[in-house]
Amino acid sequence: MPMFLVQGQRRVGKTSLLKFLPEILGARFKVIYMDLQPLSGIEEWFAGIQKEFDRSLNIAHKPLPQLKNKNWLAAWKALQKHLQEAAQKEENKIILTFDEYEKAHYFFQKDPEAAENLLGAMRSFSQHQDKIVFLFVGAALFSELKDPHWSNYFVQAVRLRVDYLKKEDTLKLIAAAGLDYPPQVPEEIYRLTQGHPTLIQRICHEMVNTANTGNRKTMTEADLEEVLQKHIYSPQNGVCEVFWGQFCGEQIMKDTVRQIIEGKKPADKKSLFRLQEHGFIVEEKGVYRLRAPIFETWVSRFGDVVD
């Protein structure tokens, strides 16, 4: 098996998907999960790999002292030896899953030369054995991480994109709340979200709260509009905040989004390509628009006041 990159926008369900991997893959695989978001250093990453690896394989855990080595390559070689020896006794394939993998890049940037040596060693390890598979999970593409350039080392990686829900799945998710809607309400929720999982769940959650408050089960278009105005078109939206404040953190990205909303031809091709590559915009007859109308409305209202 090759190396994998599970990639998608933030808040579209990548981590949730990982929880189902053991069930999806079946008995011939062991999935070892690590969340790199709270990581405080590369040494902690390696120690965490060994700990979770030993726990999953029922190995008596004795921390490798070499993992405290500030020389990342030397520490990795000690960890690699431990992984290989234990994996040879295992019948199943082992998938090492690194959620929010970009956090490792944060530390790599502090010493790009050492990071390049480490990435080269990890690539070699991945290519020369077939028992342990790396699965990186995050919002960034390898090609977007520079100094060191991840794409130079993991060219063999297979990208698995986690995207919005299809319409039929969106309607099933909306129906799961157990409320009675006129047909146009689920259709409108899908139109506004285009299947964005977190936005759908947030809307449905607030619809349930509205129903409980009014001690009723039948909802109306007016209820949906109230939920949108109070909870979705809000500066503290969460999903839209991350899009605008993080993904569009650079001014050139914000300018490109505003040009698209205004119906103008975007001036910066790199920003346009990145928005397309990450699934935030679509093209129709040579004209671009934000894929989910909620994003467009939110940016139009709050783009000048929320960083």
FIKEZA-943853 format. One line per field, with one value per atom (N, C-alpha, C): residue in one letter; x, y, z. Coordinates in steps of 0.001 Angstrom, whole numbers, plus 500000, padded with zeros to 6 digits. Example, Ala and Ser with C-alpha at 12.3 -4.5 7.8 and 13.67 -1.06 7.14 Angstrom:
! FIKEZA-943853
r	A,A,A,S,S,S
u	513190,512300,513200,512850,513670,512900
v	494310,495500,496700,497750,498940,500030
w	507800,507800,507800,507080,507140,507870
***
This chain:
! FIKEZA-943853
r	M,M,M,P,P,P,M,M,M,F,F,F,L,L,L,V,V,V,Q,Q,Q,G,G,G,Q,Q,Q,R,R,R,R,R,R,V,V,V,G,G,G,K,K,K,T,T,T,S,S,S,L,L,L,L,L,L,K,K,K,F,F,F,L,L,L,P,P,P,E,E,E,I,I,I,L,L,L,G,G,G,A,A,A,R,R,R,F,F,F,K,K,K,V,V,V,I,I,I,Y,Y,Y,M,M,M,D,D,D,L,L,L,Q,Q,Q,P,P,P,L,L,L,S,S,S,G,G,G,I,I,I,E,E,E,E,E,E,W,W,W,F,F,F,A,A,A,G,G,G,I,I,I,Q,Q,Q,K,K,K,E,E,E,F,F,F,D,D,D,R,R,R,S,S,S,L,L,L,N,N,N,I,I,I,A,A,A,H,H,H,K,K,K,P,P,P,L,L,L,P,P,P,Q,Q,Q,L,L,L,K,K,K,N,N,N,K,K,K,N,N,N,W,W,W,L,L,L,A,A,A,A,A,A,W,W,W,K,K,K,A,A,A,L,L,L,Q,Q,Q,K,K,K,H,H,H,L,L,L,Q,Q,Q,E,E,E,A,A,A,A,A,A,Q,Q,Q,K,K,K,E,E,E,E,E,E,N,N,N,K,K,K,I,I,I,I,I,I,L,L,L,T,T,T,F,F,F,D,D,D,E,E,E,Y,Y,Y,E,E,E,K,K,K,A,A,A,H,H,H,Y,Y,Y,F,F,F,F,F,F,Q,Q,Q,K,K,K,D,D,D,P,P,P,E,E,E,A,A,A,A,A,A,E,E,E,N,N,N,L,L,L,L,L,L,G,G,G,A,A,A,M,M,M,R,R,R,S,S,S,F,F,F,S,S,S,Q,Q,Q,H,H,H,Q,Q,Q,D,D,D,K,K,K,I,I,I,V,V,V,F,F,F,L,L,L,F,F,F,V,V,V,G,G,G,A,A,A,A,A,A,L,L,L,F,F,F,S,S,S,E,E,E,L,L,L,K,K,K,D,D,D,P,P,P,H,H,H,W,W,W,S,S,S,N,N,N,Y,Y,Y,F,F,F,V,V,V,Q,Q,Q,A,A,A,V,V,V,R,R,R,L,L,L,R,R,R,V,V,V,D,D,D,Y,Y,Y,L,L,L,K,K,K,K,K,K,E,E,E,D,D,D,T,T,T,L,L,L,K,K,K,L,L,L,I,I,I,A,A,A,A,A,A,A,A,A,G,G,G,L,L,L,D,D,D,Y,Y,Y,P,P,P,P,P,P,Q,Q,Q,V,V,V,P,P,P,E,E,E,E,E,E,I,I,I,Y,Y,Y,R,R,R,L,L,L,T,T,T,Q,Q,Q,G,G,G,H,H,H,P,P,P,T,T,T,L,L,L,I,I,I,Q,Q,Q,R,R,R,I,I,I,C,C,C,H,H,H,E,E,E,M,M,M,V,V,V,N,N,N,T,T,T,A,A,A,N,N,N,T,T,T,G,G,G,N,N,N,R,R,R,K,K,K,T,T,T,M,M,M,T,T,T,E,E,E,A,A,A,D,D,D,L,L,L,E,E,E,E,E,E,V,V,V,L,L,L,Q,Q,Q,K,K,K,H,H,H,I,I,I,Y,Y,Y,S,S,S,P,P,P,Q,Q,Q,N,N,N,G,G,G,V,V,V,C,C,C,E,E,E,V,V,V,F,F,F,W,W,W,G,G,G,Q,Q,Q,F,F,F,C,C,C,G,G,G,E,E,E,Q,Q,Q,I,I,I,M,M,M,K,K,K,D,D,D,T,T,T,V,V,V,R,R,R,Q,Q,Q,I,I,I,I,I,I,E,E,E,G,G,G,K,K,K,K,K,K,P,P,P,A,A,A,D,D,D,K,K,K,K,K,K,S,S,S,L,L,L,F,F,F,R,R,R,L,L,L,Q,Q,Q,E,E,E,H,H,H,G,G,G,F,F,F,I,I,I,V,V,V,E,E,E,E,E,E,K,K,K,G,G,G,V,V,V,Y,Y,Y,R,R,R,L,L,L,R,R,R,A,A,A,P,P,P,I,I,I,F,F,F,E,E,E,T,T,T,W,W,W,V,V,V,S,S,S,R,R,R,F,F,F,G,G,G,D,D,D,V,V,V,V,V,V,D,D,D
u	500848,500000,500881,500467,501250,500982,501563,501285,500018,499256,497992,497950,497235,496908,495392,494755,493321,493183,492676,492699,491313,491001,489726,489652,488670,488472,488315,488592,488363,486863,486514,485134,484273,484881,484059,483979,484611,484430,485591,486811,487958,488221,488225,488485,487375,486146,485027,485182,485642,485854,486891,487936,488996,488471,487478,486929,486255,485835,485166,486132,487394,488346,488476,488612,488729,487549,486352,485153,485147,485564,485570,486598,487799,488896,488802,488241,488086,489232,489211,490087,491548,491847,493236,494077,493500,494222,494130,495186,495170,495431,494497,494610,495075,496205,496772,496617,495840,495472,496284,496755,497436,496936,496577,496176,497392,497887,499092,498815,497546,497209,497860,497846,498459,499969,500583,502005,502868,503874,504787,506189,506401,507716,507809,508839,509013,509341,510098,510411,509131,508186,506914,506136,506225,505569,506085,507404,507995,507616,507654,507288,505822,504972,503561,503335,504107,504002,504322,505445,505820,504761,504266,503282,502016,501472,500240,500477,501636,501998,502060,502760,502900,501544,500734,499420,498550,498551,497713,498148,499454,499972,500186,499706,499833,501282,502139,503558,503801,504565,504928,505719,505171,505744,506933,508105,509307,509816,509600,509990,511440,511655,513008,513731,514833,515549,516063,516312,516842,515862,514577,513572,513670,514435,514660,515803,516438,517562,517094,517767,517416,517724,518533,518801,517627,516746,515516,515795,516797,517100,517544,518398,518860,517701,516836,515674,514746,514539,513657,514212,515513,516107,515878,515955,515690,514224,513338,511903,511582,512185,511949,512326,513453,513907,512889,512385,511382,510103,509660,508440,508599,509718,509931,509997,510703,510845,509505,508697,507396,506421,506492,505553,505758,506985,507251,506486,506133,505399,503885,503467,502050,501525,500396,499811,499108,498566,497797,498687,498178,498843,498543,499516,499395,499349,498325,498190,498436,499529,499837,499155,498188,497371,497749,498116,498537,497539,496612,495595,496198,495757,496313,497823,498233,499662,500449,499762,500450,501181,500770,501435,502909,503206,504601,505394,504752,505432,505799,504994,505289,506667,506968,508273,509358,508994,509967,510547,509717,510167,511254,511354,512384,513762,513789,515058,514830,514692,514366,515361,516648,517650,517446,517241,516984,515671,514681,513388,513508,514323,514512,515152,516123,516745,515722,514865,513841,512820,512332,511347,511937,513199,513850,513900,514183,514235,512841,511832,510463,510000,510392,510055,510700,511969,512673,512013,511644,510965,509654,508907,507618,507785,508859,509056,509640,510342,511089,510492,509284,508579,507083,506318,504885,503977,504528,503717,503081,503796,503341,503078,501893,501470,501271,501775,501541,500252,499417,498211,498167,498458,498439,497054,496592,495246,495336,494775,494799,494115,494150,493529,494494,495794,496792,497226,497541,498169,499667,500322,501769,502461,501942,502562,502497,501649,501502,502444,503115,504020,505450,506045,507367,508388,509647,510782,510576,510539,510842,509638,509917,508884,508454,507295,506818,506633,506162,505865,507115,508297,509540,509816,509268,509567,508430,507209,506076,505312,506061,505429,504547,504792,504025,502709,502486,501288,500017,498999,497687,496777,496228,495331,493909,493328,491928,491181,490364,489711,488399,488250,487000,486234,485063,484332,482965,482160,480823,479960,478834,477902,477131,476761,475876,474481,473654,472324,471509,471527,470718,471171,472472,472969,472652,472668,472288,470845,469962,468544,468318,469100,468999,469441,470518,471019,469997,469374,468349,467158,466757,465602,465877,467164,467517,467102,466855,466439,465033,464251,462916,461857,462139,461172,460403,459269,458462,458734,459224,459533,458655,458274,457713,458842,458558,459605,460650,460243,461173,462252,462024,463017,464281,464187,465405,466105,465329,465923,466713,466183,466866,468132,468060,469259,470365,469992,471012,471548,470673,471115,472115,471841,472688,474015,474007,475214,475972,475259,475832,476394,475849,476260,477388,477730,478788,478302,478941,478423,478215,479202,479090,478006,477888,476836,475456,475312,474026,473707,474678,474450,474122,474796,474535,473106,472685,471326,470296,470517,469558,469515,470661,470706,469858,469996,469222,467743,467426,466019,465400,466161,465668,465453,466378,466213,464954,464719,463523,462263,462284,461133,460890,461970,461826,461300,461784,461340,459846,459394,457985,457121,457745,457021,456220,456910,456258,457250,456722,457544,457544,456521,456405,457125,458055,458852,458417,458795,458382,459590,459354,460402,460831,459865,460175,461132,460967,461869,463293,463407,464721,465364,464612,465152,465617,464859,465255,466557,466675,467908,469091,468903,469989,470450,469504,469850,470486,470032,470532,471836,471959,473053,474049,473661,474554,475175,474354,474880,475258,476296,476794,478312,478909,480374,481061,480407,480976,480450,480425,479918,480800,482096,483002,483519,482657,483055,483518,482723,483076,484248,484339,485478,486794,486814,488017,488360,487352,487584,488193,487591,488009,489288,489387,490523,491770,491600,492751,493058,492092,492355,492619,491831,492006,492784,493755,494499,495270,495794,496537,495569,495956,495077,494742,495685,495439,494320,494210,493130,491789,491772,490542,490101,491053,490720,490116,490668,490162,488736,488459,487105,486127,486509,485623,485356,486364,486188,485200,485274,484343,482916,482750,481421,480841,481688,481240,481058,481326,481147,482268,483406,484547,485481,486313,487297,488465,488769,489864,491189,491956,493225,494372,494312,495422,495127,495865,495607,495944,496972,497347,496246,495690,494605,493383,493098,491954,492136,493331,493619,493478,493974,493917,492477,491654,490238,489544,489904,489329,489816,491124,491724,491149,490764,490219,488688,488071,486636,485772,486316,485519,484751,485190,484509,484218,483267,482947,482862,483036,482981,481787,481023,479877,479913,480137,480190,481197,482364,483436,483316,482288,482080,482237,482984,483211,482231,481906,481092,481503,481244,481493,480530,481049,480282,479056,479237,478123,477672,476435,475944,476108,476098,476283,477614,478657,479968,479908,479241,479158,478417,477279,476510,477309,477986,478751,479891,480649,481760,481251,480141,479577,479192,478716,478269,479410,480320,481288,482749,482995,484379,485190,484542,485270,485505,484865,484981,485567,485707,486291,487575,488667,489961,490050
v	498803,500000,501243,502272,503503,504349,505528,506506,507271,507717,508394,509774,510672,511976,512131,512097,512370,513878,514543,516007,516569,517664,518333,519602,520421,521654,521345,522322,522155,522050,521229,521035,520278,519426,518628,517160,516799,515448,514499,515022,514132,513287,513927,513199,512196,512581,511654,510423,510642,509531,508557,509093,508236,507259,507697,506838,505601,505693,504556,503683,504096,503349,501878,501559,500136,499319,499880,499168,499067,500133,500147,499176,499165,498365,496893,496610,495219,494683,493370,492729,492655,492851,492690,493940,494939,496193,496610,497268,497920,499404,500222,501667,502294,502975,503641,505140,505754,507166,508067,509187,510210,511582,512399,513782,514666,515311,516117,517555,517917,519302,519780,518970,519443,519224,518831,518484,519659,519361,520403,520256,519236,519052,517718,517569,516339,515163,515431,514343,513783,514658,514200,513392,513781,513043,511604,511457,510118,509281,509896,509173,508735,509602,509262,508125,508121,507022,505698,505669,504416,503982,504929,504592,504006,504666,504187,502893,502769,501552,500369,500538,499450,499073,500083,499815,499029,499412,498748,497317,497063,495723,494911,495453,494768,494461,495438,495302,495988,495326,495951,497227,498355,499630,500039,500155,500675,501804,503052,504196,504108,504316,504293,505573,505478,506692,507514,506856,507568,508600,508436,509337,510746,510896,512230,512955,512261,512844,514040,515155,516357,516210,515204,514881,514039,514646,513981,512712,512755,511593,510415,510658,509589,509022,509902,509444,508613,509062,508321,506930,506822,505521,504533,505008,504133,503717,504660,504352,503421,503661,502828,501376,501177,499824,499131,499853,499303,498931,499815,499560,498345,498272,497172,495824,495764,494491,493992,494908,494501,494167,494903,494699,493350,492834,491552,490404,490585,489549,489717,490766,491106,490669,489968,489519,490658,491599,492675,493811,494552,495789,496838,497689,498711,500073,500851,502189,503221,503960,505033,506304,506788,507922,509164,510235,511480,512577,512826,513857,515234,516245,517604,517554,516864,516629,517921,518990,520257,520775,520313,520766,520333,519178,518748,519734,520255,521210,522482,522855,524033,523893,522695,522457,522247,521658,521450,522781,523804,525094,525718,525277,525815,525247,524107,523498,522728,523437,522791,521712,521924,520937,519613,519688,518469,517836,518661,518143,517431,517956,517298,515928,515833,514531,513552,514035,513178,512739,513673,513317,512328,512492,511540,510141,510067,508765,508143,508963,508449,507964,508676,508230,506877,506739,505477,504330,504596,503586,503156,504120,503824,503002,503266,502597,501195,500923,499663,498636,498833,497813,497989,496924,496982,496619,496668,496328,497556,498693,499913,500993,501572,502585,503907,504979,506318,506884,507452,508129,509502,510534,511903,512492,513288,513862,515354,516170,517603,518396,519701,520588,520984,520926,521367,520233,520589,519658,519638,518530,518467,519588,519904,520917,522312,522511,523823,524033,522985,523075,523232,524378,524725,524810,524624,524766,523984,522687,521828,521581,521204,520922,519451,519225,517862,517115,517826,517155,516591,517097,516553,515144,514823,513549,512535,513013,512099,512146,512057,512111,510893,509809,508581,508593,509640,509683,509764,509057,509077,510004,511015,511964,511421,511363,510975,512204,512780,514040,513792,514450,514414,515683,515520,516657,516781,517703,517907,516679,516584,515486,515655,514541,514585,514997,515396,515889,514831,513593,512553,512309,512388,512200,513410,514595,515798,515701,515279,515172,514114,513035,512010,512572,513364,513950,514917,515707,516650,515895,514817,514037,513330,513089,512353,513094,514405,515176,514815,514189,513750,514831,515961,517052,516959,517626,517667,518984,518868,520054,520108,521293,521399,521094,520517,520071,521131,522410,523452,523749,523371,523666,522811,521464,520677,521072,521385,521802,523097,524009,525282,525100,524211,523938,523382,522480,521937,523016,523848,524901,525837,526195,527143,526537,525270,524612,523824,523383,522493,521217,520846,519597,519728,520956,521129,520528,519471,518722,519562,520372,521127,522192,522845,523848,523196,522030,521311,520961,520403,520000,521195,522311,523512,524009,524052,524494,523562,522254,521285,521329,521516,521620,522788,523919,525102,524944,524213,523938,523067,522090,521235,522062,522968,523837,524692,525186,525991,525153,523927,523037,522708,522439,522107,523295,524471,525672,525916,525667,525872,524658,523562,522320,521878,521821,521414,520636,520013,519184,519698,520432,520936,522268,522337,523538,524247,525513,526327,527006,527627,528411,529576,530137,531240,530784,529543,529006,528902,528424,528314,529690,530663,532009,532596,532343,532844,532203,530892,530187,530741,530979,531505,532869,533733,535104,535150,534303,534339,533573,532444,531525,531259,531463,531168,532443,533437,534723,535535,535050,535635,535730,536766,536871,535648,534996,533801,532523,532480,531315,530085,530271,529134,528645,528040,527507,528636,529675,530796,531587,531651,532325,531650,530324,529581,529810,529789,530041,531419,532430,533802,534167,533750,534147,533312,532024,531142,530830,530238,529881,531121,532180,533440,534442,533959,534831,535934,535661,536665,537606,538855,539857,539533,538943,538614,537596,536681,535703,536394,537306,538030,538867,539492,540300,539433,538237,537336,536902,536579,536171,537321,538528,539678,539915,539738,539902,538871,537658,536612,536964,537415,537791,538934,539861,541014,540699,539449,539050,539489,539863,540314,539138,539301,538280,538405,537356,537443,537762,538633,539073,538122,537468,536614,535147,534582,533209,532180,532449,531499,531374,532513,532478,531774,532048,531415,529907,529471,528031,527377,528049,527466,527338,528338,528264,527117,526906,525790,524456,524369,523111,522638,523582,523229,523185,523397,523212,524323,525532,526641,527384,527236,527928,526940,527300,526520,527476,526924,527717,527285,528240,527966,528920,528362,529151,530291,529969,530943,531935,531792,532698,531915,532484,531817,532320,531437,531810,530942,531454,530631,529454,528301,527059,527040,527402,527410,528849,529177,530555,531129,530281,530794,531521,530999,531651,533039,533142,534431,535457,535069,535991,536399,535449,535740,536711,536452,537348,538742,538818,540119,540916,540225,540916,541214,540264,540372,540411,540328,540293,541505,542642,543870,544045,543206,543381,542174,541065,539854,539514,539362,539013,537517
w	500000,500000,500000,499273,499254,500492,500505,501544,501171,502170,501881,502529,501880,502445,502379,503545,503630,503812,502788,502773,502503,503153,502929,503746,503455,504203,505693,506508,507939,508203,509181,509613,508603,507770,506857,507273,508409,508928,508734,508539,508342,509583,510742,511981,512266,512000,512195,511315,510080,509161,509714,510328,510858,511904,512665,513714,513141,511870,511233,510430,510330,509507,509912,511200,511562,511056,511157,510688,509165,508494,507033,506479,507070,506525,506911,508064,508454,509302,509511,510493,510059,508799,508334,508563,509189,509401,510869,511318,512621,512390,512850,512665,513973,513921,515094,514893,515762,515589,516498,515922,516712,516284,517250,516997,517258,516200,516341,516764,516889,517219,518522,519611,520859,520939,519844,519828,520290,521110,521585,521015,520192,519588,518869,518040,517265,518169,519239,520172,520790,521099,521655,520622,519362,518279,518232,518225,518158,519375,520553,521775,521719,521169,521025,520045,518961,517996,518675,519404,520062,521073,521864,522894,522298,521270,520646,519874,519247,518523,519481,520590,521573,522172,522443,523020,522042,520787,519784,519524,519635,519367,520639,521770,523062,523402,523172,523504,524855,525716,526995,526686,527076,526649,527506,526856,527485,526603,527032,526196,525743,524465,523922,524326,525026,525465,524279,523134,521971,521410,521761,521201,521779,522847,523418,522720,521783,521049,520236,520367,519608,518123,517809,516404,515898,515121,514705,513907,513049,512222,513080,514039,514931,515738,516217,516984,516109,514867,513965,513672,513472,513167,514303,515537,516686,516698,516429,516390,515236,514101,512917,513182,513816,514150,515049,516034,516958,516204,515310,514551,513645,512957,512011,512715,513807,514521,515029,515562,516088,514967,513873,512764,512087,512088,511452,512107,513370,514093,513958,513267,513147,511784,511769,510502,509767,510494,509877,509409,508435,508058,509119,509359,510393,509720,510051,509476,510565,510409,511343,510841,511608,511182,511972,511245,511873,511527,512442,512242,512527,511766,511879,511687,510640,510414,510192,509816,509573,510811,511996,513221,513211,512621,512520,511669,510632,509754,510513,511477,512300,512945,513441,514068,513015,511879,510808,510320,510281,509771,510637,511875,512766,512443,511751,511348,510044,508926,507642,507216,507502,507088,507823,509132,509903,509468,509150,508708,507373,506474,505183,505357,506246,506515,507072,507954,508549,507500,506692,505665,504666,504342,503447,504045,505336,506017,506102,506354,506415,505048,504000,502651,502359,502706,502468,503222,504465,505280,504624,504133,503503,502242,501502,500213,500329,501415,501490,502446,502880,503656,503404,503632,503294,504470,505671,506838,507483,507398,508055,507012,507071,506102,506819,506224,506765,506170,507025,506582,507260,506485,506995,506762,507710,507637,507935,507035,507287,506194,506330,505357,504251,504524,503549,502633,501406,500468,500734,500429,500606,499826,498648,497793,498397,499405,500025,501203,501629,502772,502258,502545,502026,503159,502773,503721,505009,504983,503833,502937,501704,500717,500837,501425,501632,500310,499297,498029,497373,497731,497174,497685,498839,499470,499353,499278,499290,497968,496881,495553,495310,496048,495847,496618,497406,498244,497404,497835,497184,497977,497306,497975,497986,499175,499338,499846,499000,499347,500091,501237,501983,501619,501044,500503,501173,500693,501219,500924,501609,501404,500095,499508,498345,498800,497849,498197,498934,498461,499100,500534,500780,502147,503025,502412,503148,503622,502731,503083,504161,504126,505171,506520,506500,507739,508323,507466,507930,508519,507868,508333,509653,509959,511187,512450,512337,513511,513968,513084,513460,513453,512810,512708,511394,511350,510130,509403,508172,507383,506138,505688,504351,503366,502191,501267,500946,500924,500508,501552,502813,503844,503693,503610,503367,502067,501042,499773,499944,500736,500956,501792,502766,503579,502687,501791,500887,499956,499428,498499,499183,500417,501125,501561,501923,502445,501396,500355,499336,499948,501113,501742,502740,503144,504147,505473,505971,507125,508380,508743,509985,509898,508750,508587,508676,508066,508142,509586,510287,511674,512563,512316,513121,512886,511635,511315,511946,511781,512315,513842,514457,515916,516400,515738,516143,515806,514760,514439,515535,516020,517114,518372,518665,519836,519708,518494,518254,518475,517965,518123,519596,520327,521748,522557,522227,522929,522712,521483,521172,521404,521901,522171,520949,519826,518578,517722,516693,515815,514378,514018,512651,512510,511548,511343,510059,509954,508818,508177,507032,506381,507272,507995,508903,510011,510475,511498,510950,509727,509112,508974,508527,508347,509681,510732,512052,512521,512297,512665,511891,510607,509789,510292,510552,510953,512342,513254,514625,514816,514124,514457,513328,512095,510979,510431,510161,509713,510948,511605,512842,512745,513329,513287,513886,514838,515482,514845,513564,512837,513018,513131,513293,511950,511178,509868,508955,508848,507976,508537,509860,510487,510093,510109,509755,508282,507430,506001,505789,506388,506145,506888,508149,508968,508772,508423,508275,506812,506128,504732,503889,504118,503383,504227,504971,505868,505158,503981,503231,502519,502424,501819,500378,499659,498249,498112,499094,499076,499338,500306,500606,499402,498749,497567,496466,496287,495254,495562,496830,497215,496982,497346,497144,495654,494828,493384,492839,493355,492922,493344,494573,495057,494230,493814,493030,491555,491181,489798,488874,489467,488674,488370,487368,487039,488007,488786,489765,489100,489749,489177,489488,490633,491055,490749,489825,489388,490461,491272,492317,493371,493764,494748,494190,492928,492264,492217,491850,491767,493137,494172,495516,495993,495711,496080,495356,494089,493326,493860,494102,494535,495865,496715,498023,498031,496892,496772,497328,497435,497957,496865,495623,494530,493400,492565,491367,490190,489016,487783,486946,486491,485635,484448,483271,482041,482128,482676,482758,483896,484719,485853,487149,488080,489353,490410,491348,492498,493674,494880,496060,496047,496332,496200,497110,498383,499335,499545,499211,499369,500770,501797,503155,503289,502674,502741,502111,500975,500287,501133,501697,502533,503758,504373,505579,505284,504205,503855,503526,502809,502451,503696,504721,505936,506911,507055,508143,507695,506401,505925,506293,506472,506818,508312,509115,510567,511286,510588,511189,510452,511178,510562,510310
***
